[in-house]
Amino acid sequence: MGNISSRRERVQFESADNECLICLENISSQCFVQCIICKILLHTECESMSRLVTNRQYCLCPHCQQVGTLGGVSSTNVILN
């Protein structure tokens, strides 16, 4: 198993989708986390704090509960309305 970079795409999210599922605040930061299955968005800090509080060493989507499906997204490839 190795790390594979996927091709970069510009993705546009509607304003209703800009809400962090953990803190329910608007996501306006440069980097955030997105689930590759259910496409929810989280603040990077919220996801990190969630793992710290629960003492997890792996990422777990708070919505679909799938392990290893969260990935960081840079706003240079995403347009947040």
Residue pairs with C-beta under 8 A, 6 or more apart in sequence:
8 77
9 77
10 77
10 78
10 79
11 77
11 78
11 79
12 78
12 79
12 81
13 41
13 78
13 79
13 80
13 81
14 81
15 81
17 39
17 41
18 26
18 27
18 28
18 41
18 80
18 81
19 25
19 26
19 27
19 41
20 26
20 27
20 32
20 41
20 42
20 43
20 46
21 40
21 41
21 42
21 62
21 63
22 42
22 43
22 46
22 47
22 50
22 62
23 43
23 46
25 43
27 41
27 42
27 43
27 80
28 80
29 43
29 44
29 75
30 74
30 75
31 44
31 72
31 73
31 74
31 75
32 41
32 42
32 43
32 44
32 72
32 73
32 75
33 41
33 42
33 43
33 44
33 47
33 59
33 70
33 71
33 72
33 73
34 40
34 41
34 42
34 70
34 71
34 73
35 61
35 63
35 64
35 66
35 69
35 70
36 69
36 70
36 71
37 61
37 64
37 66
37 69
38 61
38 63
38 64
38 66
38 69
40 61
40 62
40 63
40 64
42 62
42 70
44 72
47 59
47 70
50 56
50 62
51 57
51 58
51 59
58 67
58 68
59 67
59 68
59 69
59 70
60 66
60 67
60 70
61 69
61 70
